[in-house]
Each structure stands twice: as structure tokens, then as C-alpha cells.
């Protein structure tokens, strides 16, 4: 379960807009433009993971994004939450009565695909697959190849993200996008309730 949620955060980070994105992928540009103007983006998400021979499992959550590097996932059941920022993050797990903390390096690992959107150097290629579908592939020398298929809706905002990690196929459906004023860093910091064990993520 830890690996599943972490990979979901990585995939979400791939479309988190940066405040100073220079040349963004076509598939993410409308999201970045509206996000930069308002300061905050929110969406409902359904995370589904499947593998050959196994039934798919899905979870619902609410996603929040803020420049320059903030992400938050609030799951619909059990109060589970995950945040990631440039300086670290937290993962609250009420079922286990614990909170894992992330270092800046671990948060940066989650944000690795972020460079696709920020367009640092020639870190990605984008290929149109259809009217509303694109494939984004990271091309940094020495980096593992990461590929996402992004589908946008009639509003030109991401409605579906698909990626393959090992034998797991991830599908992330997004809907109900809205753009509001930013809440600031504190809105992306989790605090463990009394009685929870707090430990660093290994």
C-alpha cells in the first residue's frame, strides 16, 4: 500500500504546474496558465491500479496543487492524507495511527516528473496521440524513462492520466477542476493527532 500511494503522488506531480513554467507541454499548458493566474487548483480524482490477471482497485481523493511545488491528496475514506513540497512532506495513515515524514530529497524524488511540465532543458518529448491525447516522455540523460499518456477534456484541462510502473497500470481520472486563491505552505503541512507515531519514511 505504501508503494501504491507514493506512485500515485508521483504521477500527480507530473502535472503540477510551476509558477515559472517557460515552455510547457501542450497537454498541460491550460492547467498551468489558469493555476498561475489563480494561485491554486483543485480537482476530484479516482486512482485505479490494475495488473494482468488481477482485478482493479480504485480510490477516490481530492487533489490540491499550488505553485511552486506543493501537492496534497485527501482520500475520501479513513482520513488518509498525503502532502509533498519542495522541502519535504507528510503521509498521515489513520488506519495505522502513524504519520510518515518525507525529507526534501524524497519530496524531490516525487517531483522528478515535475520537470516535464517545467520544461527544464530538453527533459521531455511530447507526441500527439489524438485530438485530446498526448504522450509525455522524460528524456534526461541517465534518468529512467518515464512516460505518461494525458487526456484532456473539452475544457482543455487534464481528465485522465495513464502510466505503467512495472506490471502495474495506473489510471488517474480527474474532474471538477476549480481555481481559487492560494492557501500557502501551511495548507500543505500535516500534523499528527495525539497518540500517533511519527517516523521518517525509509
N, C-alpha and C positions, 0 to 999 in steps of 0.2 A: 504493500500500500504506500509506503514512503516513496518508493521509486515512481509509482504512478502519479502521485500528486506533484512531485518535483518535475517530471517531464511535462505535465500539464502547464506548470508555471513557465517552463522554458518555451513551450510553444506559444503561449500568450505573449511573452516578452517579444517574440518575433514581430509582433505588430504594434507594440507600444511605441507611440510617437515621441520623438525627441524634440526639444524646444528649438534646436538649431539645425534641423534636417536640411541638407543642402539639395541633393537630388534624390528624392525618394522614389521607390518603385511606384509604378502607375497604380498598382493594386492597393497601395496604402496611402497614396497622396491625399485623397479627400478626407480620410480619417485624420491625418496629420494636420492638415490645414484647419479643420474645424476644432481639433483638440488644442492647437496652438492658440487659436483665437479665443476660445472659451477658458482654457486652463485645466479642464477635467473632462474625461469621457467615462461613461458607464454603460454597461450592457448586461443583458441576461445571457448566460451561457449554459450549454449542455455538453459535457465532456463524455465522450464514448470511446472505449478502448475494446478492441477485439483482436483475436488471433485465429489462425486456421484450426478448425475443429472445436473451438470453444465458443460459447455464447458471449455476446457483447454485454458489457456492463456500462451503465451511464450514471452520471451525477450532475445535478443542477447547481449552479452557483451564480453569484453576481460578481462581475468584474469591474474594477475601478482602475483607471490609469491617469497619471499626472506627470507632466514633464518635471525634471529631465529624465528620471529613471525609476519611477515609482509604480508598483503594481500591487493590487490587493485582490484576493479571491475570498469571498464569503460563501461557504457552502450552505445549501438550503436546509440541510438536516444536521442535527447533532452539534451545531455551533462551531464546526471546524473552520479555521481561517488560516490564510497564508499571506504574508507580505514580503516584498522584496524591494530593496532600494540600493542605490549605489554604495551605501555604507553598511549594508547588511540586511537582515530581515528576521522574521519570526514565523513559526508554524505552530499554531495552537491546536491541540488534539484533546478535546474534552473526553473522548472515549477512554483515553489512556491517562487522563488527568496530568498531562505534561505539556510543556512548551519547548520546542527546539529553537535555538537561536542560530542564525547564519552569520558567518563572517563576511567582510566586504568581498573577499576572494570568491566565496561561494555564491554571493549575490551576483558578482560579475560573471560567474560561470552561467548562471541562469540568463543573464543578459547578453550572452555571446551572440545569439541570433539577432539581437537588437541592432547590430552593425549593418544588417541587411537593410533596415529601414533608415538608419542614419547615414548610410552610403559612405562610409569611411573608406577612402581609396577606391579600389575596384573589388570590393568584398563580396559582390553578388552578381548573379546574372538573372534576368527576368525574361521569361518566354510566355507569350500569349498562347493559351490552350483553347480559347473560345471567346465568345462575346464578353463574358464576365469572369473568366478564369485565367489565372496566371500560375506559373511555376517559378518559385524563387529558390535559387541555389547559391549557397555560400561558396566562395572561390578563394578564400585566403590561403596562401601557401602554407603547407604544413598542418592545416586545420582539417578536422574530419568533415567530410562532405555532409551538409545538412540541406535538406530540400523540403519545401512546403508548397502545397497547392492551395491557393487562396481564391475563393469565390466571393464576389461582391453582389449585393442586392441591387434593386432598382434605384436605391438612394446612393449607390456607389460606395457604400460602407461594407466592410467585411461581414459576410454572413456565414462563412464556413471556412475552416482551416483543416487541412488533412496532412498528416506526416506519418512516416514509417520509422519506428525505432526498434531495431532487431526484428523479432517476429510479431511485434505489436503494431497494430494500425490505429492511429489516433484520429478522431474526428471531433472538431470543436465547432459547434453551431452557436452563432451569436445573433441576438435580436434585441429590439427595443433600445437601440443606441440613444443616448441623450448626453447633452453637453452643458456643463454648469461651471460655476466659479470654483477654483481650486480650494481644497481644504488645508493644504500644506503638509509638511512632513509628518506631523503628529497623527494625522489621519491614516498613516501607513506604518505606525508603530503599534505592536500588540503588547499588552501587559498581562501576565499570568494571574489568574484569580488566586485567592488564598488557598493554600493546600496543594497547589500544582507543583510538580517537579520541573525545574528549569535546567536544561542541559544544552551544551553545544552540539550542533549537528556534526556527526563524524565525517 
